[in-house]
Amino acid sequence: MTIGVIGGGAWGTALAQAMAGNGSEVRLWVRETDVMAAINETHRNPDYLPGVALSENITATDDLAWVAEVSPVLVVTPAQHMRSVLSDMPAKGQALILCSKGIEAGSHKFLHHVAAESVADSPIAVLSGPTFAHEVAQGLPTAVTLAAENMELAQQLAGVIARPALRPYVSSDVVGAEIGGAVKNVLAIACGVVDGAGLGQNARAALIARGFAEMTRYGLARGARAETLAGLSGLGDLVLTCSSTSSRNFSLGVGLGRGGSAAALMADRKTVAEGAFTAPVLRQSAEAAGVDMPVTQAVCALLDGADVREVIDGLLNRPLREEGV
């Protein structure tokens, strides 16, 4: 069979490699002509996934219409560009699996809502979970959540994308899967700050736990299920990205913790730290829902240039409270 992938960054390329692993043909849409040429001519993506030899079953293209001829299509564009990319894609009722993590700025909409508004009549699912691109591309064992409101669709798509080293668990909680992926990016920045500021392992463990409480409060307020947030797409992804410099968001936080400015740190990157764009949107959404998210507020302050020590002191001097709230 033939599978489409939209997005030639590290994660999109890694998913294309995983999908090609069982002999499937993969059509990979990329924006940059040099990346397209490198994939087609050398079977490499040195800009975004260096060191990985790509399958000859992957064909890169800049033609969205050609990708849209197949189903399913894995959509791996940055969250803030998803609406524009999908609006340019011919609608043919193809199943879409959204693999990006974030909340749209301005509208505060989850990505499955953005996709539904952009592409008519397409069944939509969300893939989320603890996934470093280079490990997926290398065929290392990975488990993910595949969520769709229609469980029959989720099970069908899980059968299509499952590979020996890529194991999808199905869910009907699309909102929960999206919230876990979006919020953990913001919390990963916070954990990177702890590392960069030299605050120790105790502080990082405490931040992960309190961050998860924050994720849960917000998720439940927005209609997510607690078991989803405690699963692969929530707690699982949170643990992964809050403990490794392989996480772009964690690495950004390390730089902030060492006193760097967000603008300078992000200007040096080819890849996107989605948490930096999600944080202010999440803060606004949480405020509208009446949900207290102090860690998210702290990350927003740091991204806006606040002093690291002042922000940390502000968190440590919050009023004492009962742990479960």
C-alpha positions in Angstrom: 0.0 0.0 0.0 1.0 3.7 -0.3 1.0 6.0 2.7 1.3 9.8 2.6 3.2 12.0 5.1 3.0 15.8 5.2 6.1 17.4 6.7 9.8 16.7 6.0 11.2 17.6 9.4 12.7 15.1 11.8 9.4 13.7 13.0 7.8 13.5 9.6 10.9 11.9 8.1 11.1 9.4 11.0 7.4 8.4 10.5 8.0 8.0 6.8 10.9 5.7 7.6 8.8 3.7 10.0 5.9 3.4 7.5 8.3 2.3 4.8 9.7 -0.4 7.0 7.2 -3.1 5.9 7.6 -2.4 2.2 4.9 0.2 1.9 5.5 3.1 -0.5 5.6 6.5 1.2 4.9 9.9 -0.4 6.6 12.5 1.8 5.7 16.2 1.2 8.4 18.6 2.0 8.6 22.4 1.7 12.3 22.8 1.0 13.6 21.8 -2.4 17.1 21.0 -1.1 15.6 18.6 1.5 13.5 17.0 -1.3 16.5 16.5 -3.5 18.6 15.0 -0.7 15.9 12.5 0.2 15.3 11.4 -3.4 19.0 11.4 -4.5 20.9 10.3 -1.5 18.1 8.7 0.7 19.2 11.0 3.6 17.8 14.1 5.3 20.9 15.7 6.7 19.2 18.9 7.8 16.6 17.3 10.1 17.5 13.6 10.6 21.3 13.3 10.1 22.9 9.9 10.3 19.9 7.9 9.2 19.8 6.0 5.9 16.3 6.3 4.6 14.3 3.6 2.7 14.2 3.7 -1.0 10.5 3.3 -0.7 10.2 7.0 0.4 9.7 9.5 -2.4 9.9 13.2 -1.4 7.7 15.7 -3.3 6.5 19.3 -3.1 3.2 18.3 -4.7 0.4 18.2 -2.0 -2.1 16.9 -4.6 0.1 13.8 -5.2 0.2 13.1 -1.5 -3.5 13.6 -1.1 -4.2 10.8 -3.6 -3.5 8.2 -1.0 -4.9 7.3 2.4 -4.1 7.6 5.2 -2.0 10.8 5.3 0.1 11.4 8.4 0.1 15.2 9.0 3.4 16.3 10.7 3.5 20.1 10.0 4.2 22.5 12.9 0.9 23.2 14.8 0.7 26.8 13.8 1.0 26.0 10.1 -1.4 23.1 10.0 -4.5 25.1 9.0 -2.7 26.8 6.0 -1.1 23.5 4.8 -4.3 21.5 5.0 -6.3 24.3 3.4 -4.0 24.0 0.4 -4.5 20.2 0.2 -7.1 18.9 -2.2 -9.9 17.3 -0.2 -10.5 13.7 -1.3 -11.9 12.2 1.9 -8.6 10.8 2.8 -8.1 9.7 6.4 -5.8 12.1 8.3 -3.6 11.1 11.2 -2.5 14.3 13.0 1.0 13.8 14.5 1.8 17.4 15.6 1.4 18.6 19.1 0.1 22.0 20.0 -2.9 24.4 20.2 -3.7 26.9 17.5 -2.8 30.5 18.4 -5.7 33.0 18.2 -8.5 30.4 18.0 -7.3 28.3 21.0 -8.5 25.3 19.0 -7.1 21.8 19.2 -5.6 20.5 16.0 -8.3 18.0 15.2 -10.8 20.9 15.2 -8.4 22.8 12.9 -8.2 19.8 10.5 -11.9 19.3 10.5 -12.4 22.9 9.4 -9.7 22.8 6.8 -10.4 19.5 5.0 -13.9 18.5 4.4 -15.2 14.9 4.8 -11.8 13.5 6.0 -11.9 11.0 8.9 -9.5 12.4 11.6 -7.3 10.6 14.2 -4.5 11.9 16.4 -1.2 10.1 17.1 0.6 11.1 20.3 3.0 9.6 22.8 6.6 9.4 23.9 8.5 9.5 20.6 11.9 10.8 19.9 12.2 11.0 16.1 15.7 9.5 15.8 14.7 6.4 17.9 11.6 5.8 15.7 13.7 6.2 12.6 16.2 3.6 13.9 13.4 1.1 14.6 13.7 1.1 18.4 10.6 0.0 20.3 8.0 2.7 20.6 4.4 2.8 21.9 1.9 5.5 21.0 -1.7 6.5 21.5 -3.9 6.6 18.3 -7.1 8.4 19.2 -10.2 8.9 17.1 -13.8 9.7 18.2 -14.9 6.6 16.1 -13.2 3.6 17.7 -13.7 1.6 14.5 -11.6 4.1 12.6 -9.0 4.1 15.4 -8.7 0.3 15.2 -8.6 0.3 11.4 -5.8 3.0 11.3 -3.9 1.3 14.1 -3.7 -1.8 11.9 -2.4 0.2 9.0 0.4 2.0 10.9 1.4 -0.7 13.3 5.0 -2.0 12.8 7.0 -4.5 14.8 8.7 -1.7 16.7 5.8 0.8 16.6 2.8 -0.3 18.7 -0.3 1.9 18.7 -2.9 1.7 21.5 -6.3 3.0 20.5 -8.5 5.5 22.3 -11.6 7.5 21.6 -10.4 10.4 23.8 -9.0 12.7 21.1 -9.1 15.7 23.4 -7.0 13.9 26.0 -4.5 12.7 23.5 -4.1 16.3 22.1 -3.8 17.9 25.5 -1.2 15.5 26.8 1.0 16.2 23.7 0.6 20.0 23.9 1.0 20.6 27.6 4.0 18.3 28.0 6.0 20.5 25.5 5.5 23.5 27.9 6.4 21.5 30.9 9.5 20.1 29.2 10.7 23.7 28.8 10.2 24.2 32.6 12.2 21.0 33.4 15.0 22.2 31.1 15.1 25.5 33.0 15.6 23.4 36.2 18.5 21.7 34.6 20.1 24.8 33.1 19.8 26.7 36.4 21.4 23.8 38.3 18.5 23.3 40.7 19.0 19.5 41.0 17.2 16.2 40.5 14.8 16.8 43.4 13.5 19.9 41.9 13.0 18.3 38.5 11.1 15.3 40.0 8.9 17.7 41.9 8.3 19.8 38.8 7.3 16.7 36.7 4.8 15.7 39.4 3.3 19.2 39.8 3.3 19.6 36.1 1.4 16.5 35.7 -1.2 17.8 38.2 -1.4 20.9 36.1 -1.9 18.9 33.0 -4.6 16.9 34.7 -6.5 19.9 36.0 -6.5 21.5 32.5 -7.4 18.3 30.7 -10.3 17.5 32.9 -11.6 21.0 32.6 -11.5 20.6 28.8 -13.2 17.3 28.7 -10.3 14.8 28.7 -10.3 11.6 30.5 -7.9 11.1 33.5 -6.8 7.7 32.2 -5.7 9.2 28.9 -3.7 11.8 30.7 -2.0 9.1 32.8 -1.2 7.1 29.7 1.3 7.3 26.8 0.2 10.6 25.4 0.2 12.3 28.7 2.4 11.0 31.5 4.5 8.8 29.2 5.4 11.7 26.9 5.9 14.0 29.9 8.5 11.7 31.4 10.4 11.4 28.1 10.6 15.0 27.2 11.3 16.3 30.7 14.4 14.2 31.1 16.5 14.4 28.0 18.4 17.0 25.9 17.1 15.1 22.8 13.9 17.1 23.5 13.9 20.4 21.6 11.7 21.9 24.3 13.9 20.7 27.1 17.0 22.0 25.4 15.3 25.4 25.0 14.6 25.4 28.7 18.2 24.6 29.5 19.2 27.7 27.6 16.7 29.8 29.4 17.8 28.4 32.7 21.4 29.5 31.9 20.2 33.1 31.3 19.7 33.0 27.5 16.9 34.8 25.7 14.2 32.9 24.0 14.6 34.9 20.8 18.3 34.2 20.5 18.0 30.5 21.5 15.2 29.9 18.9 16.9 31.9 16.2 19.8 29.3 16.2 17.4 26.4 15.5 16.2 24.8 12.3 13.7 22.7 14.3 10.7 24.0 16.1 10.3 23.9 19.9 6.5 23.8 19.9 6.2 24.5 23.6 7.4 28.1 23.1 4.4 28.7 20.8 1.9 26.6 22.9 2.7 28.2 26.2 1.0 31.6 25.8 -2.0 30.0 24.0 -2.3 27.4 26.9 -2.1 30.2 29.5 -4.9 32.1 27.8 -7.0 29.0 27.4 -6.5 27.9 31.0 -7.4 31.4 32.3 -10.6 31.3 30.2 -11.4 27.9 31.7 -10.6 29.1 35.3 -7.7 26.6 35.7 -4.6 27.5 37.7 -1.4 26.6 35.8 1.5 28.3 37.7 4.2 26.3 35.8 2.8 27.4 32.5 2.6 31.0 33.7 6.3 30.7 34.8 7.4 29.4 31.4 5.5 32.3 29.7 7.3 34.8 31.9 10.7 33.3 31.0 9.9 33.3 27.3 9.0 37.0 27.7 12.4 37.7 29.2 11.7 37.6 33.0 14.7 36.9 35.3 15.2 33.2 35.9 15.8 33.5 39.7 12.8 35.8 40.2 10.5 33.4 38.4 11.8 30.4 40.4 11.5 32.3 43.6 7.9 33.2 42.7 7.0 29.5 42.3 8.8 28.5 45.5 7.0 31.2 47.5 3.4 30.4 46.4 1.0 29.7 49.3 1.2 26.2 50.8 -1.6 24.0 49.7 -3.0 20.5 49.7 -1.2 18.2 47.3 -4.3 16.8 45.5 -5.5 20.2 44.2 
